[in-house]
Amino acid sequence: MIYQNAKHRDMMGEHLGEYCYTAYQKRPDICPGCHVAAAFRDGQVHRRETATEHGIKGHIDVEVVSTPLREGMRRRRGACR
């Protein structure tokens, strides 16, 4: 994570510098079917519904939208989740 908006931070806690799969899914490696990885691969927007367990708030259902970020018209620079 290189950026979290205030709403996301309030909902999920501070996770700057962590990998999303570690911070939110408690996994040691990338999630199967990762939409951020898919956005990097094909340059398309991907979305899914998922759930995670929050230490204080318990079970949280979320919609994850992964959007590629571009530098210019072609080069993929990153992804926004």
MOQUIWO-V354344 format. One record per residue. N is the residue number from 1. RES is the residue in three letters. SS is DSSP state (helix for helix, strand for strand, loop for the rest). NEAR is the number of other C-alpha atoms within 12 Angstrom. D_LAST is the distance of its C-alpha to the last C-alpha in Angstrom with 2 decimals. Layout:
N_RES_SS_NEAR_D_LAST ; N_RES_SS_NEAR_D_LAST
This chain:
1_MET_loop_23_9.19 ; 2_ILE_loop_15_10.68 ; 3_TYR_loop_19_9.82 ; 4_GLN_loop_20_9.46 ; 5_ASN_loop_17_10.98 ; 6_ALA_helix_12_14.14 ; 7_LYS_helix_11_13.30 ; 8_HIS_helix_19_10.50 ; 9_ARG_helix_16_13.07 ; 10_ASP_helix_14_15.81 ; 11_MET_helix_23_14.35 ; 12_MET_helix_28_13.17 ; 13_GLY_loop_21_15.21 ; 14_GLU_loop_21_14.95 ; 15_HIS_loop_22_13.17 ; 16_LEU_loop_18_13.19 ; 17_GLY_loop_12_14.38 ; 18_GLU_loop_20_13.48 ; 19_TYR_loop_22_11.67 ; 20_CYS_helix_33_9.11 ; 21_TYR_helix_23_11.75 ; 22_THR_helix_18_14.42 ; 23_ALA_helix_25_13.17 ; 24_TYR_helix_33_12.07 ; 25_GLN_helix_24_14.04 ; 26_LYS_loop_18_16.89 ; 27_ARG_loop_15_17.09 ; 28_PRO_loop_14_18.79 ; 29_ASP_loop_16_16.96 ; 30_ILE_loop_19_14.07 ; 31_CYS_loop_20_13.70 ; 32_PRO_loop_13_15.78 ; 33_GLY_loop_16_14.10 ; 34_CYS_loop_24_10.72 ; 35_HIS_helix_31_8.49 ; 36_VAL_helix_33_6.82 ; 37_ALA_helix_27_10.57 ; 38_ALA_helix_27_11.57 ; 39_ALA_helix_26_9.70 ; 40_PHE_helix_25_11.54 ; 41_ARG_helix_21_14.63 ; 42_ASP_helix_19_15.18 ; 43_GLY_loop_24_13.37 ; 44_GLN_loop_21_12.51 ; 45_VAL_loop_22_9.85 ; 46_HIS_strand_25_9.38 ; 47_ARG_strand_21_9.21 ; 48_ARG_strand_18_10.92 ; 49_GLU_strand_14_12.48 ; 50_THR_strand_19_12.96 ; 51_ALA_strand_17_14.67 ; 52_THR_strand_25_15.09 ; 53_GLU_strand_18_18.09 ; 54_HIS_strand_19_18.01 ; 55_GLY_loop_15_21.06 ; 56_ILE_loop_12_22.37 ; 57_LYS_loop_13_20.87 ; 58_GLY_strand_12_21.29 ; 59_HIS_strand_16_19.54 ; 60_ILE_strand_18_16.35 ; 61_ASP_strand_17_15.14 ; 62_VAL_strand_19_11.60 ; 63_GLU_strand_16_9.90 ; 64_VAL_strand_22_6.47 ; 65_VAL_strand_22_5.52 ; 66_SER_strand_27_4.36 ; 67_THR_strand_25_6.48 ; 68_PRO_strand_28_8.83 ; 69_LEU_strand_22_10.25 ; 70_ARG_strand_17_14.00 ; 71_GLU_strand_11_17.00 ; 72_GLY_loop_8_19.73 ; 73_MET_loop_10_19.86 ; 74_ARG_loop_12_19.55 ; 75_ARG_strand_15_18.07 ; 76_ARG_strand_22_14.41 ; 77_ARG_strand_17_13.46 ; 78_GLY_strand_22_9.91 ; 79_ALA_strand_30_6.41 ; 80_CYS_strand_29_3.77 ; 81_ARG_loop_31_0.00
